[in-house]
């Protein structure tokens, strides 16, 4: 399942440093691989301590974590929506992502010049917001124009789309992003088809200095106040600290460094997990002697859909799923013990997969 988070921000806010940290991220207890698909796209492993627990019980030949894609979108500038710089290309790249990680500079450093001459994360956020809103306004105006041709037919779907489009246009003209307009989940399902940038879920990543990485600072507090009505997560991370962590070779060195800073884990681990949640993803496991593996699915997927993530034939020929809960298996220690405890379940096509389920699929093609 290929889902992407795009990192956006103004130039010199720490965006590329953060991407490089993610692309070289060493999980605190393991060093999973990173591969580059394109120069600005990285596939990163999602840290999950449950894999280590399963490995200790099953003792497989290999362990495979689940992954997600991070896209480093080059720095946007004022006028990007009108094609300033490489604006059109950058905006097209954002449009192809499923969620946005918006990096804001929340630290002072006279050696790092800000593109607008001073540090002000609220102003920076508004610059990006306006450019994305202007691009969406252009898109929605074209949508309204195309719908006008079929409204006379009385098509119910077209009427609903037109109603939503007009509300979106009004909101964008008032400087409100689509995700902050209060649409219902059902309405958002329709709006997703419009492919609007500001309808994508967003997380604000406050890039702070070492002194603020645990407690935050005034810049971070201002960001939290401004985005309170967006239902968006605000996450603090020290990109420079993360860069230092990626330079350390061993787990012991990384742990010692983190202990000195009073941190339990690298910030990139928290960022990856938060981005995973932002995309409304969850994990199930397959576990055998050859391989223990984590698989990514969307929340709410049925057993056949989850099987299809492994191979389309598994979904087409789905018969049943044999399911153990992670807690039951790791507490009781063996599949046989789970069966004897009456906790081994056989589920059909309607079963909704839960996060952490350990699954084995029966299928016939």
Phi, psi and omega per residue, in radians:
X1 nan 1.954 -3.034
X2 -1.701 1.769 3.091
X3 -2.147 2.440 -3.003
X4 -2.100 2.461 2.920
X5 -1.866 2.272 3.115
X6 -1.756 2.276 3.076
X7 -1.577 2.073 3.137
X8 -2.122 2.842 3.113
X9 2.830 2.963 3.062
X10 -1.259 2.862 3.049
X11 -1.045 2.590 3.039
X12 1.117 0.555 3.056
X13 -1.818 -0.030 3.131
X14 1.803 0.219 -3.065
X15 -1.138 -0.875 -3.116
X16 -1.204 -0.620 3.064
X17 -1.040 -0.753 3.134
X18 -1.129 -0.746 3.120
X19 -1.074 -0.749 3.132
X20 -1.115 -0.634 3.085
X21 -1.132 -0.755 3.127
X22 -1.117 -0.718 -3.064
X23 -1.249 -0.346 3.093
X24 -1.973 0.292 -3.021
X25 -1.059 2.251 3.041
X26 -1.867 1.975 3.079
X27 -0.967 2.506 -2.987
X28 -1.012 -0.565 -3.086
X29 -1.920 -0.013 -3.130
X30 -2.717 2.810 -3.136
X31 -2.109 1.493 -3.120
X32 -1.435 2.734 -3.015
X33 -1.320 2.759 3.030
X34 -2.228 2.418 3.087
X35 -2.317 2.594 3.132
X36 -1.746 2.156 3.093
X37 -1.499 -0.833 3.048
X38 -2.359 2.934 -3.090
X39 -0.957 -0.501 -3.079
X40 -2.000 0.293 3.108
X41 -2.194 2.236 3.116
X42 -2.142 2.440 3.005
X43 -1.723 2.061 -3.034
X44 -2.050 2.547 3.111
X45 -1.321 2.461 3.094
X46 -1.588 2.015 -3.107
X47 -1.116 2.319 -3.102
X48 -2.666 1.856 -3.087
X49 -1.140 -0.308 3.117
X50 -1.104 -0.514 3.102
X51 -1.097 -0.703 3.139
X52 -1.138 -0.678 3.110
X53 -1.104 -0.802 3.128
X54 -1.106 -0.687 3.126
X55 -1.061 -0.714 -3.097
X56 -1.186 -0.478 -3.127
X57 -1.522 -0.796 -3.005
X58 -1.496 -0.543 -3.086
X59 0.954 1.013 -3.080
X60 -1.380 2.981 3.088
X61 -1.249 -0.550 3.106
X62 -2.660 2.774 3.107
X63 -2.137 2.268 -3.096
X64 -2.142 1.952 3.100
X65 -1.314 2.849 3.008
X66 -1.422 2.837 -3.035
X67 -2.320 2.899 2.977
X68 -2.552 2.836 -3.099
X69 -1.819 2.389 3.054
X70 -2.046 2.301 -3.131
X71 -1.969 2.216 3.094
X72 -1.562 1.772 3.128
X73 -1.465 2.172 -3.117
X74 -0.991 2.641 -3.022
X75 -0.960 2.219 3.078
X76 -1.372 2.701 3.088
X77 -2.327 2.896 3.061
X78 -0.986 2.396 3.132
X79 1.557 0.072 -3.115
X80 -1.036 -0.645 -3.116
X81 -1.144 -0.355 3.098
X82 -1.772 0.178 3.080
X83 1.614 0.164 3.104
X84 -1.075 2.504 -3.063
X85 1.052 -2.236 3.036
X86 -1.932 0.651 -3.011
X87 -0.888 -0.824 -3.088
X88 -1.072 -0.706 3.137
X89 -1.144 -0.767 -3.125
X90 -1.102 -0.769 -3.119
X91 -1.160 -0.600 3.074
X92 -1.139 -0.665 3.113
X93 -1.127 -0.701 3.121
X94 -1.151 -0.683 -3.103
X95 -1.056 -0.502 -3.097
X96 -1.429 -0.108 -3.137
X97 -1.605 2.891 -3.109
X98 -1.765 -0.332 3.115
X99 -2.704 2.818 -3.033
X100 -2.111 2.277 2.976
X101 -1.832 1.857 -3.039
X102 -1.689 1.883 -3.083
X103 -1.517 2.251 3.135
X104 -2.124 2.326 3.109
X105 -1.340 2.085 -3.120
X106 -2.191 0.724 3.105
X107 -2.548 2.689 3.074
X108 -1.765 2.346 3.061
X109 -2.816 1.898 -3.100
X110 -1.106 -0.308 -3.127
X111 -1.447 -0.236 3.136
X112 -1.978 1.866 -3.054
X113 -1.275 2.322 3.053
X114 -1.517 2.471 -3.075
X115 -1.029 -0.482 3.126
X116 -1.867 0.239 2.976
X117 1.536 -0.237 3.135
X118 -2.668 2.810 -3.135
X119 -1.544 2.086 3.126
X120 -2.740 1.577 -3.067
X121 -1.091 -0.498 3.136
X122 -1.199 -0.789 3.084
X123 -1.074 -0.745 -3.130
X124 -1.066 -0.758 3.130
X125 -1.060 -0.778 -3.095
X126 -1.135 -0.622 3.114
X127 -1.068 -0.843 3.134
X128 -1.124 -0.801 -3.131
X129 -0.980 -0.831 -3.099
X130 -1.067 -0.758 -3.130
X131 -1.108 -0.723 -3.141
X132 -1.226 -0.667 3.108
X133 -1.151 -0.706 3.122
X134 -1.098 -0.694 3.117
X135 -1.154 -0.715 3.104
X136 -1.150 -0.636 3.118
X137 -1.079 -0.735 3.089
X138 -1.065 -0.752 -3.134
X139 -1.145 -0.782 -3.057
X140 -1.246 -0.547 3.082
X141 -1.135 -0.660 3.079
X142 -1.179 -0.645 3.122
X143 -1.110 -0.786 3.135
X144 -1.082 -0.704 3.129
X145 -1.107 -0.741 -3.129
X146 -1.226 -0.594 3.128
X147 -1.211 -0.535 -3.098
X148 -1.028 -0.429 -3.104
X149 -1.303 -0.418 -3.063
X150 -1.987 -0.027 -3.126
X151 -1.111 -0.615 -3.097
X152 -1.085 -0.379 -3.130
X153 -1.311 -0.223 3.140
X154 1.389 0.255 3.135
X155 -1.023 2.109 -3.059
X156 -1.117 -0.697 3.126
X157 -1.104 -0.746 3.138
X158 -1.128 -0.689 3.129
X159 -1.090 -0.752 3.127
X160 -1.158 -0.744 3.129
X161 -1.099 -0.675 -3.140
X162 -1.173 -0.706 3.112
X163 -1.056 -0.806 3.122
X164 -1.159 -0.686 -3.126
X165 -1.085 -0.720 -3.140
X166 -1.165 -0.679 3.091
X167 -1.126 -0.713 3.137
X168 -1.124 -0.764 3.135
X169 -1.037 -0.784 3.132
X170 -1.084 -0.754 -3.135
X171 -1.132 -0.783 3.139
X172 -1.097 -0.658 3.119
X173 -1.165 -0.380 3.074
X174 -1.621 0.067 3.091
X175 1.429 0.444 3.129
X176 -1.870 2.287 3.072
X177 -1.266 2.657 -3.052
X178 -0.995 -0.720 -3.087
X179 -1.133 -0.294 -3.130
X180 -1.777 0.228 -3.079
X181 -1.608 -0.011 3.037
X182 1.368 0.434 3.107
X183 -1.240 2.632 3.086
X184 -1.285 2.923 3.127
X185 -1.069 -0.696 3.131
X186 -1.123 -0.724 3.119
X187 -1.148 -0.688 3.138
X188 -1.138 -0.543 3.084
X189 -1.086 -0.643 3.077
X190 -1.262 -0.778 -3.079
X191 -1.097 -0.556 3.103
X192 -0.948 -0.562 -3.127
X193 -1.203 -0.311 3.132
X194 -1.352 -0.281 3.111
X195 1.032 0.878 3.134
X196 -1.624 2.408 -3.053
X197 -1.155 -0.755 -3.047
X198 -1.405 0.060 3.011
X199 -1.531 -0.222 -3.101
X200 -1.259 2.517 3.076
X201 -1.114 2.584 -3.075
X202 -2.313 2.576 2.974
X203 -2.227 2.309 3.131
X204 -1.620 2.169 -3.107
X205 -1.875 1.882 -3.136
X206 -1.504 1.967 3.123
X207 -1.480 1.930 -3.043
X208 -2.009 2.945 3.088
X209 -1.482 3.058 -3.054
X210 -1.046 -0.662 -3.087
X211 -1.163 -0.358 -3.043
X212 -1.905 0.029 -2.970
X213 -1.181 -0.406 3.129
X214 -1.688 -0.727 -2.990
X215 -1.877 -0.211 -3.117
X216 1.447 -3.002 3.129
X217 -2.697 -3.062 -3.080
X218 -1.089 -0.639 3.121
X219 -1.041 -0.791 -3.126
X220 -1.105 -0.728 -3.139
X221 -1.099 -0.684 3.118
X222 -1.134 -0.705 3.107
X223 -1.067 -0.806 -3.135
X224 -1.024 -0.700 3.139
X225 -1.151 -0.745 -3.063
X226 -1.209 -0.584 -3.058
X227 -1.715 0.138 -3.052
X228 -0.962 -0.583 -3.084
X229 -1.565 0.055 -3.101
X230 -1.644 -0.094 -3.076
X231 0.940 0.694 -3.113
X232 -1.956 2.507 3.096
X233 -1.362 2.500 3.024
X234 -1.999 2.136 -3.083
X235 -2.135 2.324 3.104
X236 -1.644 2.433 3.084
X237 -2.651 2.482 3.071
X238 -1.766 1.704 -3.043
X239 -1.028 -0.641 -3.138
X240 -1.161 -0.709 3.102
X241 -1.108 -0.761 3.141
X242 -1.079 -0.637 3.102
X243 -1.110 -0.688 3.106
X244 -1.132 -0.689 -3.131
X245 -1.091 -0.720 -3.099
X246 -1.165 -0.313 3.118
X247 -1.385 -0.326 -3.107
X248 -1.415 2.377 -2.971
X249 -1.504 -0.618 -2.998
X250 -1.952 2.788 3.074
X251 -1.037 -0.747 -3.114
X252 -1.089 -0.722 3.126
X253 -1.123 -0.751 -3.131
X254 -1.147 -0.716 -3.128
X255 -1.130 -0.732 3.139
X256 -1.092 -0.734 3.138
X257 -1.094 -0.786 -3.138
X258 -1.143 -0.702 3.121
X259 -1.057 -0.706 3.138
X260 -1.093 -0.561 -3.138
X261 -1.549 -0.126 -3.111
X262 1.326 0.483 -3.124
X263 -1.910 2.518 -3.123
X264 -1.467 -0.534 -3.094
X265 -2.685 2.816 3.092
X266 -1.062 2.541 3.124
X267 -1.083 -0.538 -3.124
X268 -1.133 -0.526 3.075
X269 -1.077 -0.816 3.125
X270 -1.110 -0.683 -3.129
X271 -1.132 -0.771 -3.133
X272 -1.092 -0.795 -3.125
X273 -1.147 -0.660 3.109
X274 -1.178 -0.675 3.103
X275 -1.157 -0.649 3.104
X276 -1.066 -0.769 3.111
X277 -1.201 -0.635 3.129
X278 -1.041 -0.599 3.124
X279 -1.436 0.035 -3.120
X280 1.015 0.842 3.127
X281 -1.857 2.777 2.991
X282 -2.566 3.046 -2.984
X283 -2.162 2.412 2.872
X284 -2.155 2.891 -3.037
X285 -2.146 2.598 2.838
X286 -2.026 2.454 -3.030
X287 -2.461 2.082 3.094
X288 -2.651 3.118 -3.089
X289 -1.089 -0.620 -3.129
X290 -1.317 -0.652 -2.989
X291 -2.765 2.387 2.868
X292 -1.881 2.199 -2.999
X293 -2.449 2.468 3.042
X294 -1.721 2.416 -3.133
X295 -2.155 2.434 -3.131
X296 -1.662 2.299 3.025
X297 -2.387 2.830 3.006
X298 -1.372 2.555 3.067
X299 -1.015 2.411 3.106
X300 1.621 -0.018 3.139
X301 -1.229 2.536 3.074
X302 -1.449 2.946 -3.138
X303 -1.008 -0.789 3.114
X304 -1.087 -0.681 3.119
X305 -1.134 -0.702 3.103
X306 -1.128 -0.677 3.095
X307 -1.110 -0.616 -3.135
X308 -1.147 -0.348 3.076
X309 -1.162 -0.565 3.094
X310 -1.297 -0.868 3.118
X311 -2.837 2.439 -3.109
X312 -1.032 -0.526 3.121
X313 -1.127 -0.545 3.128
X314 -1.113 -0.647 3.128
X315 -1.315 -0.753 -3.115
X316 -1.094 -0.730 -3.076
X317 -1.795 0.360 -3.058
X318 -0.969 2.269 3.050
X319 -1.910 -0.957 3.129
X320 -2.821 2.928 3.073
X321 -2.153 2.336 3.042
X322 -1.716 2.142 -2.927
X323 -2.193 2.316 2.957
X324 -2.149 2.452 3.039
X325 -1.349 2.480 -3.107
X326 -0.940 -0.809 -3.100
X327 -1.081 -0.733 -3.120
X328 -1.125 -0.793 -3.089
X329 -1.166 -0.775 -3.077
X330 -1.285 -0.450 3.102
X331 -1.380 -0.762 -3.070
X332 -1.495 -0.455 2.946
X333 1.670 -0.448 3.118
X334 -2.509 2.787 3.086
X335 -1.101 -0.690 -3.136
X336 -1.079 -0.715 3.132
X337 -1.146 -0.638 3.100
X338 -1.121 -0.748 3.110
X339 -1.075 -0.801 -3.109
X340 -1.111 -0.489 3.130
X341 -1.474 -0.021 3.121
X342 1.283 0.390 -3.091
X343 -1.897 0.100 3.094
X344 -1.573 2.060 -3.013
X345 -1.933 2.506 2.999
X346 -1.914 2.071 -3.028
X347 -2.045 2.659 -3.128
X348 -1.772 -2.806 -3.009
X349 -1.161 -0.385 -3.067
X350 -1.548 -0.122 -3.055
X351 -1.129 2.250 3.062
X352 -1.606 2.104 -3.066
X353 -1.221 2.387 3.102
X354 -1.755 2.693 3.088
X355 -1.077 2.266 3.101
X356 1.605 -0.059 3.091
X357 -1.020 2.435 3.001
X358 -1.799 2.110 -2.910
X359 -2.223 2.573 2.982
X360 -2.338 2.235 -3.037
X361 -1.794 2.393 2.982
X362 -1.834 2.261 -3.103
X363 -2.578 2.870 3.141
X364 -2.501 2.148 -3.141
X365 -2.051 nan nan
